């Protein structure tokens, strides 16, 4: 259950940034997890994502973001 709680916390942080108009601008992965950079044009934010499910989640969002950018 701890893993699910960790995922939900990281997902909430990602969703909050996306809702505030941030987009994923860079990802650096290593053995400690993923370091994800977000930007809204004026400000930047960084998250350290450790759970595998949250890493899958932001990957899905990044793919969606790229598809939306390509269709405009």
N, C-alpha and C positions, 0 to 999 in steps of 0.2 A: 504494500500500500504506500510505502514511503516514495517509491519511484513515481507512482501516479501523482502524488501530491507535489513532488518536485516538478513534474511535467506541467501540471496545472498552473503553478506559480510562474514558470518561465513563459508559458503560453499567454497568460494574462499580461505579462510585461511586454511581450511582442505585440499583442493585440492593442494595448494602450498606445504604443508608439504609432502603429499603423492608423489607428483612429485619429490621432493627432496630426496626421498628414505626413508622417515620415515614410521614407522608402528605404529599402535595403540597398546600400551602395557598395559594401565590401564584406567579404567573409574570409576569415583565416581559420583553418582547422588544424588542430594538432592532437596529441594524445590526451590533453586536458579538456577537450571539447571544442566548441566553435566560438570565435570572437566575431560578433556580427556588428557592423557599423551601419547606422541609420542616419539619414539626413532629410531635412525638410526644406532645404534650400538656404536657410539662415542658420540653423543649429544642427549639431551632430549629437548622436547618442550612441553608446556602445553597450552591448550586452554580452556576457559570458554565458553561453548555453552549454550545459553539461549533459542533460538527459537526451537519450537517443530519440525519443518521441518528439521532443521539442526541436531537435535538429531536423527531423523529417518534416515537421510542421513549417519551419521557416524556409526549408527547401521548396516546399509546395508553394508558399507565398512568393518566393523569388521567381519561380517558374511562371506563376500567374502574372506577376508584375512585368516580366519580360514579354509575355504574350500580349498583354494590354498595350505595352509600349510599341510593339511591332504592328499592332492593328490600327494605330492612330496615325 
